Amino acid sequence: MHTFSSKQYTPAEDLLIRIVDRDEVLTLDYQEATRRHQRSLWWGTAVGYRAMQVAAIALSEDSLWRRDNLVVVSGHPGPGVLDSLNYVTLCADRGTLTVMQNDHCTNRCNSEMKFEWWVSDGDRTAHVMLDENFVPPEFYALIDRRVYSETRDDDDKLFELYKVNLSSRIWVAPLDKSFSVELLPPMARGELPAGHAWVKEPA
């Protein structure tokens, strides 16, 4: 298996992510990730893609990260987010994606979803988190009103405005100002992160 230096192949820059697949360096472009989505999904697409840029950098300390053994856990169930994760890692196509759920957030966006991801390459796991103050509480309130059919006048317009604003901010702000990342032990396919608030420890 050939390795590629992360000094020669920058893992993430501007709109790009580089990753090795089948011993070939691929250069992925955010513009391609958005082509399948309407504008309404661009916030999820943007934050998911930016999170994968953080993971790319964290998992490419010496050599460029690889798709081969990637396992991904997402605390966010949004379709734009999940499609971005799959575009970069192929985790859904390869059956190595787990979407975390709790009693109030089953495959739908609401205020209890987490902008939090775990990306494991078999040797270590990059735990990526969006800054908890990045998304304003008003945005979560709008989501909950939509989910529970309590929409008010102009909520749809406000919702779109928030998403446009958040999408712009996530690209303008440096990655290290928007996200934090820590390296943890590797995770196996289907494994959930230990000690997470949503994970019930065995009695």
N, C-alpha and C positions, 0 to 999 in steps of 0.2 A: 504493500500500500504506500503510495507516494504521499509525502507531506508537502505542504506549501507554506512558506514563511508568511506570517501575518505582517511582517515589515515590508515584504514585496507586494503582497496583496492586502490592501487596507480592508478590514472586514466591513466597515460602514463609514460612509461619507455622503454628505448632501442627501440626495434621494436614493442612494444606492446601498445595496447589501451584497457582499460576496460570500459565497459558501461553496464547499466542495461537495460534489455529488458524482459518485462512480469515477473518482480520480480525475474529475474535470472541475475547474474553477468556473462557477457561474456568476454572472453579474446581474443582479435583479434590480429592477427599477420600480419605484413607487407608482409611477404613472401607469405601468402595466397592471399593478394591483388594483387600481381604481377603475379600470376600463369596464369591468363586469358589474359595477355598482352605479346606482343612481346617486345623485348628490346627497340624498337623505342619509346614506350610509357612510359618508366620507369621514365623519368623526370617528366611528368605530374602526374603519379601515386605517385611518391615520394613526390612532393611538396604538393599535395592534402592531402596525408596521414599525413605528418608532420603538416600541418595546422590544421587537425582534432585533432592531439595530443595537440596542443596549445588550441584549443577549449575545449577539454576534461579537461585540467587542470583548465582553467578559469571558467568552469561551474560546477566544483566539489569542491567548496570551503569547504563545510561541508560534504555533502553527494555526492556519486558518481552520475554523470550525467546519464540521462535516455533517451532512444530512444522514449518513449511514445509520447511526444508532440513536438518533434524537428521539426523546420522549418529552412530550409537552403537556403541562397541566394549566388550564385557564380558569381563573376565578370569575371571568366575565363571559356570559353566554351569548353576547350580541353577534349577529351574523356577520357584520362587517369586521369585527375583531377576529372571529374564528377564521374567516376567509383569508385575512392577512396572515395569520399564523400558518395556515395551510399553504398559502402562496410561497412563503419563505421556506418552510420546513417540510412540507408534504406530510405533516403529522396526521391529518385526517385521512388522506388518501392511503396512508400506510398503516392505519389503525393504531397509532401511537398517541392519539390525543385523548385527554380526559377533561371534561368540563365539570368543574365542581358545582354542586348544588346544595341549597339548604331548603328548609321547609317552605320558605316564602319566595324562592327564586329558582323555579324549575324551568329552564330553557326559555326564560323571558327576562327582559331587562327591567329591573326596579331598583329601589334605593339600597338594597342589600347586596347587589352585585359588587364584585371586587375588581378594581383595575390592578390585577396582580397575576403574575405568571411564573411558572417554574419550567425551565428548559434544561434538560439533562442530556449529556452526550455520552453517558456510560462511565465517565470518570469523575464528573462533578456536575453540579446543578447550579445554574444561574437563576436566582430568585429575584425577579424584577418587579418593582412596585412603582406605580405612578404616585407622585406626591399627593398626600391626602387632602391638601388644600387646593389642588389644581382645578378640580371640578366643584363649582359652587353648589351649596345646598339647594338653591332655587331650581337647579337643573334636575336634581333627584326628585324634588317635589313635583315638577312637571311630569316626569316619567311615571311616578306613582299615580297621578291623576289620570294619565292615559291608560295605564294598566287596569285600574279599577273603575274605569268608565265614569270618572268624575271630572271630565274635561270642562274647563271654563272657556268663555269667549276669548279668542286670540291666543289660546294656549298653543295651537299648532304653529302659528307664526312665531311665537316666542321660542318654541322648541327648536325650530329651524335656525333661528338667529343664534341661539346658544351653540348649536352644533357647528355653525359656520365660524363663530368666534373661537370655540375650543380647537377646531381644526387648524385655524390660523396660528393660534398660540403654540400649539404643540410642535409646529414646524419652525417658528421663530425662536423659541427658547432653546438654549443648549440642552442636550440630553441630560447632562449631570445636574441641571437645575430642575428638570421635570421628573426625573426618575432616580430611584436608588436601586442598587444591586448588591447582592451578597452571594458568595460562592458557598454551596452546601455539598454534602455527600451526594453521590449519584442516586437516581431514582429509577426503579424498574417500570416497565409498561404497566399501566393501570394502578400504580401506587399513588396514594395521596400524601401530601406533605405532612410530616409528623408535627403535632403540636398546633396545627392551625385551628382557629376558632370554630371552623365548620366541621372539623374532623372529630368524631366521637372516639375517645380512647377506650380500648377494651376494659371492661370491669375487672 
